Amino acid sequence: MLNTTKKQHILALVMLSLTAFFWGAGFVLNDSLLANYFNDTPILLNAIRFGLSSVLLLCIFAKRIRWNKTNLLYSAIGGVFLFAAFTLQVYGLRLTTPAHSGFFTAAYIVFVPFIAWIAFRKRPHASTFVGVGVAIVGLALLNFNTSSNASGDTIVGDLITLSSALMFTFQIVWSEVSLKKGVDHLSFTTLQITTASVLFVIFTLAFEHRSYAALTFDWAKGGWQLALVTLCGTAFAYFAQTYSQQHVNSSETALIMGCESPIGAVISLLVGSDVFSWNMLVGGLMVILAVALVEIVPTLGKKKSTQNTQDAPVPPQTDTSDV
């Protein structure tokens, strides 16, 4: 029988895997929404998805949210990181290619173990560094292929996207810091999304309002896409991330969520948005191998150590009853 801690760990891995799936699907859905409806107002799309998610979470967890200074402060900082990450990602994408954007956004896989090392002063397992190396090579193969032709100077866009990855890194590590400081995961999830939604609304009203007149939206075609990126890719995804980080460390979290890239590639193939290539297959398999290295290898090492301890001969005890 599995103990409670092991069950919680497995549930956390399942929830993070679902998050990676929803974010992978979100690549396709967001691309469609931006191309067809929000091309000139990308921040408005984020304002809508985060705004609706915050209203939903506030309604569901209203009685369980703790409105104290600690929760508000830590959650607000997490929300600022989210806002900065998504905003930089959008503007980076405008200057670079989708392939470059996918690769550099996923760089948080590389950043997280080192930022977490600094934050918690705990060196990650050696297999984590190996896994990160395998993942970054896999992501490079997955996102850079012969059909991805960059037009113009993409260096600035790549740097902006890399800055976005750094903001995602801070958000992931900050989530773990906040939970360790006693902020409950329901309050943190709801309040950080609410903070981000407020910032998105302010930003779009300040800088995108002139493009509102040209907005058109087909609810029959785009409504279900917007609903999915809101409910699954935002509300559930960040609830799952925060819950899971109570039982899985930041490095594991980043690597599992980084599977969004190969998942997105597979879904893109299925819907006909991309064509199959061998580098896509090899790259995706390498990312999956990286997750196995981080999740399975340390566990095997612990089991072997425990088995050796159990099998070690017990030294004979001297009978001192007559002394």
C-alpha positions in Angstrom: 0.0 0.0 0.0 1.2 3.5 -0.8 1.6 5.9 2.1 -0.1 9.3 2.1 3.1 11.2 1.1 3.7 8.9 -1.9 0.0 9.3 -3.0 0.3 13.1 -2.8 3.5 13.0 -4.9 1.9 10.8 -7.6 -1.2 13.1 -7.7 1.2 16.1 -8.0 2.9 14.5 -11.0 -0.4 13.7 -12.6 -1.6 17.3 -12.2 1.6 18.7 -13.6 1.4 16.3 -16.5 -2.2 17.5 -17.2 -0.9 21.1 -17.0 1.8 20.3 -19.6 -0.9 18.8 -21.8 -3.2 21.8 -21.5 -0.4 24.2 -22.2 0.8 22.1 -25.1 -2.7 22.3 -26.6 -2.7 26.0 -25.7 0.0 26.6 -28.2 -2.4 25.7 -31.0 -5.4 27.4 -29.5 -3.7 30.6 -28.6 -2.1 30.7 -32.1 -5.6 30.5 -33.6 -7.1 33.1 -31.3 -4.3 35.5 -31.9 -4.3 35.0 -35.6 -8.0 35.3 -36.1 -9.2 37.7 -33.4 -6.5 39.3 -31.2 -3.7 40.0 -33.5 -3.6 43.7 -32.6 -4.6 43.2 -29.0 -2.7 40.2 -27.6 -2.7 41.6 -24.0 -6.5 41.8 -24.2 -6.6 38.0 -24.8 -4.5 37.5 -21.6 -6.7 40.0 -19.7 -9.8 38.0 -20.7 -8.4 34.6 -19.9 -6.9 35.7 -16.6 -9.9 37.9 -15.7 -12.4 35.1 -16.2 -10.1 32.6 -14.4 -9.8 35.0 -11.4 -13.6 35.4 -11.2 -14.1 31.6 -11.4 -11.5 30.9 -8.6 -12.8 33.7 -6.4 -16.3 32.2 -6.6 -15.2 28.7 -5.9 -12.7 29.4 -3.1 -14.2 32.6 -1.7 -14.7 31.1 1.8 -11.3 29.5 1.9 -9.1 32.5 0.9 -7.2 34.1 3.7 -7.1 37.8 3.2 -4.0 38.6 5.3 -0.9 40.7 4.5 1.4 37.7 4.0 -0.9 36.0 1.5 -1.6 39.2 -0.3 2.0 40.2 -0.6 3.4 36.9 -1.7 0.5 36.3 -4.1 0.8 39.8 -5.6 4.5 39.3 -6.4 3.7 36.0 -8.1 1.0 37.8 -10.1 3.6 40.4 -11.2 5.9 37.7 -12.4 3.1 36.1 -14.4 2.1 39.4 -16.0 5.7 40.2 -16.9 6.3 36.7 -18.3 3.3 36.6 -20.6 3.7 40.2 -21.7 7.4 39.7 -22.7 6.5 36.4 -24.4 3.9 38.1 -26.6 6.2 41.0 -27.6 9.1 38.7 -28.1 7.0 36.5 -30.5 6.3 39.6 -32.6 10.0 40.0 -33.4 11.1 36.4 -33.6 9.8 33.1 -35.1 7.4 30.7 -33.4 10.1 28.1 -33.3 12.5 30.4 -31.5 9.8 31.5 -29.1 9.0 27.9 -28.2 12.6 27.1 -27.6 13.6 30.2 -25.6 10.3 30.2 -23.5 11.1 26.7 -22.4 14.5 27.9 -21.2 12.9 28.1 -17.7 13.8 24.4 -17.5 17.4 25.4 -17.4 17.0 28.4 -15.1 14.9 26.9 -12.4 17.4 24.4 -10.9 20.0 27.2 -10.5 17.6 29.8 -9.1 16.1 27.2 -6.7 19.7 26.3 -5.6 20.3 29.9 -4.7 16.9 30.4 -3.1 16.9 27.2 -1.0 20.7 26.6 -0.7 20.1 22.9 -1.6 22.1 21.5 -4.5 19.8 19.5 -7.0 20.5 15.8 -7.6 23.1 15.2 -10.2 20.4 13.6 -12.4 18.6 16.9 -12.5 21.5 18.6 -14.3 21.8 15.7 -16.7 18.0 15.8 -17.3 18.2 19.6 -17.9 21.0 19.1 -20.5 19.1 16.3 -22.3 15.9 18.5 -22.2 17.5 21.5 -23.7 19.0 19.5 -26.6 15.6 17.8 -27.1 13.9 21.2 -27.2 16.4 22.5 -29.7 15.8 19.6 -32.0 12.0 19.9 -31.5 11.8 23.6 -32.3 14.6 24.3 -34.7 14.0 22.4 -37.9 14.7 22.9 -41.6 11.3 24.3 -42.3 11.7 27.1 -39.7 13.1 30.0 -41.6 13.7 33.2 -39.5 13.0 36.4 -41.4 14.8 39.5 -40.5 16.8 40.2 -37.3 15.4 38.0 -34.5 18.1 38.6 -31.9 16.1 41.2 -30.0 13.0 39.0 -30.1 15.0 36.1 -28.8 16.4 38.2 -25.9 12.9 39.4 -25.0 11.6 35.9 -25.0 14.6 34.7 -22.9 13.6 37.5 -20.4 10.1 36.0 -20.4 11.6 32.6 -19.5 13.4 34.2 -16.6 10.1 35.7 -15.4 8.5 32.2 -15.6 11.4 30.9 -13.6 10.9 33.4 -10.9 7.2 32.6 -10.7 7.9 28.9 -10.3 10.5 29.3 -7.7 8.5 32.1 -5.9 5.6 29.7 -5.7 7.7 27.2 -3.7 9.1 30.0 -1.6 5.6 31.3 -0.8 4.3 27.8 0.2 7.3 27.3 2.4 6.5 30.6 4.1 3.0 29.3 5.0 0.9 30.8 2.2 -1.9 28.3 1.5 -2.1 27.2 -2.1 -5.7 28.2 -2.7 -5.1 31.8 -1.6 -1.9 32.0 -3.6 -3.4 30.6 -6.8 -6.4 32.8 -6.7 -4.8 36.0 -5.6 -1.8 35.7 -8.0 -4.1 35.2 -11.0 -6.3 38.1 -9.8 -3.2 40.3 -9.6 -2.1 39.3 -13.1 -5.6 39.9 -14.5 -5.7 43.5 -13.0 -2.3 44.3 -14.5 -3.4 42.9 -17.9 -6.6 45.0 -17.9 -4.7 48.2 -17.0 -2.1 47.5 -19.7 -4.6 46.8 -22.5 -6.7 49.8 -21.6 -3.6 52.0 -21.6 -1.9 50.7 -24.8 -4.3 48.7 -26.9 -7.7 50.5 -26.6 -7.3 52.2 -30.0 -7.5 48.7 -31.6 -10.7 47.7 -29.9 -12.9 49.2 -32.7 -11.5 46.6 -35.2 -12.2 43.6 -32.9 -14.4 40.9 -34.3 -15.1 37.6 -32.5 -17.0 34.5 -33.8 -18.3 32.9 -30.6 -19.3 29.7 -32.5 -15.7 29.2 -33.7 -13.6 31.0 -31.1 -15.8 30.7 -28.0 -14.8 27.1 -27.2 -11.1 27.9 -27.8 -11.3 30.8 -25.4 -13.1 28.7 -22.8 -10.4 26.0 -23.0 -7.4 28.3 -22.6 -9.3 30.0 -19.7 -10.6 27.0 -17.8 -7.8 24.4 -18.5 -4.8 26.5 -19.5 -5.2 29.1 -16.8 -7.5 28.4 -13.9 -6.8 24.6 -13.6 -3.1 24.9 -14.7 -2.1 27.3 -12.0 -4.2 25.6 -9.4 -2.4 22.4 -10.3 1.0 24.0 -10.3 0.6 25.5 -6.9 -1.0 22.4 -5.4 1.8 20.2 -6.9 4.6 22.4 -5.6 3.6 21.4 -2.1 4.9 17.9 -2.9 7.3 18.4 -5.9 10.2 20.7 -5.9 10.7 23.6 -8.4 13.2 21.8 -10.6 10.9 18.8 -11.1 7.9 21.1 -11.7 9.7 23.0 -14.4 10.9 19.9 -16.2 7.5 18.2 -16.2 5.7 21.4 -17.3 8.4 21.8 -20.0 6.8 18.8 -21.7 4.3 21.3 -23.1 6.7 21.8 -26.0 6.6 18.2 -27.4 2.9 17.8 -26.5 2.2 21.0 -28.5 4.2 19.6 -31.4 2.2 16.3 -31.4 -1.2 18.2 -31.2 0.0 20.5 -34.0 0.7 17.4 -36.1 -2.7 15.9 -35.3 -4.6 19.1 -36.4 -2.5 19.5 -39.5 -0.7 22.7 -38.4 2.7 21.1 -38.7 4.4 18.2 -40.7 6.2 15.3 -39.2 10.0 15.4 -39.0 12.6 13.0 -37.5 14.1 15.8 -35.4 10.7 16.4 -33.9 10.4 12.8 -32.9 13.9 12.6 -31.5 13.5 15.9 -29.7 10.2 14.9 -28.1 11.7 11.6 -26.9 14.7 13.4 -25.4 12.4 15.7 -23.3 10.5 12.6 -22.1 13.8 10.9 -21.3 14.9 14.0 -19.3 11.8 13.8 -17.1 12.5 10.1 -16.5 16.1 11.0 -15.5 14.9 13.5 -12.9 11.9 11.5 -11.6 13.0 7.9 -11.7 16.8 7.8 -11.3 16.9 9.5 -7.8 14.1 7.1 -6.7 16.0 4.1 -7.8 19.1 5.4 -5.9 17.0 5.8 -2.7 15.6 2.3 -3.1 19.0 0.8 -3.6 20.4 2.6 -0.6 17.4 1.4 1.5 17.8 -2.2 0.3 21.5 -2.1 1.2 20.7 -0.9 4.6 18.1 -3.6 5.2 20.4 -6.3 3.9 23.4 -5.3 6.0 24.3 -7.9 8.6 23.2 -7.1 12.1 26.2 -7.3 14.5 25.8 -9.8 17.3 24.7 -8.4 20.6 26.6 -9.4 23.7 24.5 -10.9 26.5 25.1 -8.7 29.5 22.3 -10.1 31.6 24.7 -11.8 34.0 27.0 -8.9 34.4 
